[in-house]
Amino acid sequence: MSINWFPGHMAKARRQIEESLKKVDVVIEILDARIPYASKNPMLDHVIGDKPRVVVLNKKDMANNKETDRWINRLKAEGVYPIALNGKEPNVLKKIENTVVEATKEIFERMERKGINPRAIRAMIVGIPNVGKSTIINNIAKRKVAKTGNTPGVTKAQQWIKAGTKMELLDTPGVLWPKFEDESIGQKLSLTGAIKDNVVNLDDIAIFALKFMQEHHLDALKQFYNINIDENTEIVEIFDAIGQSRGFKMSGNEIDYERVTERVIYDTRDAKIGRFTFDLAEGAE
Ligand code: GDP
């Protein structure tokens, strides 16, 4: 699912995306709505320059609605064109098309003033692994395009595909590397499935998830695992309570912490406990 990124991959991805950028009017950057800060590629701002940018907060069905609204406002203030989507829904094309038209309005008005014949708006999709790039391309192209999620950058044989009546899209997305300089960012990326579990310590991810829920979504956590805890309960006691409640025991009636850890990670990742946004719009850099 994910890639191990090396400096060579990163340089290649950057070069390929710079090349593709020359061909498009607008960039559609896909972020995971649960982690709009952590799922941003750190280099993209530099290479996009002042090209219009649509920012999709994808997987909105798994994120917290109020936080998504706050992120939309924040991104608008930053001068990009944000939308929140569930990439699997049928209305994705219309929503992206409307936003792309808005983002490129000035460019096309200028072309019209110069007497240049109108043409389709050219766009490309970029983002780190697992944010939903292929899902969105397939959805708006109304057909299955090649899965390239494991290739850094973009593959060579790019083609334009028609997306609706106003837009043409490069059929392969630009695959960017995730941030990995900061431990808590790594934990968020892992918790949402953007990087491999073996890159980050599983115990740390589960602890991060439990602390986050204890602080921000205590009731959801209590209800989902049917446990009696409060805001001051020690993390190890929360592990115990979940192990007890779920019957995750080893011989000798010891709690099976490994199973608790895995369960917590998967239940959080699949938004079973609730719809959480781990990067709060206020406070994320
Ligand atoms: P890519 O690596 O960026 O191309 O990501 P994919 O398109 O392969 O999507 C990664 C996973 O996220 C897949 O299991 C998709 O089915 C799932 N996915 C994509 N978009 C959404 C969405 O909006 N909501 C939910 N719940 N899942 C999504």
Boltz pocket constraint, residues with backbone or C-beta under 6 A from the ligand:
constraints:
  - pocket:
      binder: B
      contacts: [[A, 1], [A, 58], [A, 59], [A, 60], [A, 61], [A, 62], [A, 85], [A, 86], [A, 87], [A, 88], [A, 127], [A, 128], [A, 129], [A, 130], [A, 131], [A, 132], [A, 133], [A, 134], [A, 135], [A, 136], [A, 149]]
      max_distance: 6.0
